């Protein structure tokens, strides 16, 4: 009979270990570090994952409505994305949260560091997405409405601008794969460190001299708001910017302040 290897879990106390922002008997809200997979069997192959960590924490019997390899996983964050994610320990809570995602009742707010100069202080990006036939595992924008394409909406607001860079708040209104990354790149605002979704010849060479190099896509799931599926209580959780993003923001503010803003006011 086939032996299933035990799930890989992040070393306790290591930078890949998630932290628990909230926990009750039905669900938890985690702060996922960048670099941690949500579940194995992705294009990345095996590796420490939230799913493995959950199993080692809670044992068997987690809901597997999203697939046997995804115990407790309600929604996903890309491996390189840090921040808040929801997990469920029992079926009723799991199905209640899935229904809220399907109804678009769960509000999510991201922080992104992008290359370029946003044309608007705030804007809505509404572009359909579909799998990219030339790059398995990626998506691209399309004007088509044929089967396999999905509508996708992201709202952004500029929090800070620098010379050639910006710090954005992004609220996706739909939950499509790679949506925030692709939508921002389609506005010529690619996220710093994104290995796939770039614009033109964008690369590390465009960072100012001495700037810390991003080692991942600089996208952070900052906040999530949802209704507790069992009690009906409205809950909101936030998690601060991780060190790598905070450090680069600080560097940009010093090295390339926005020339249009005299005296940084």
Order of alpha helices (4+ residues) and beta strands (2+ residues): beta-beta-alpha-beta-alpha-beta-beta-beta-beta-beta-beta-alpha-beta-beta-alpha
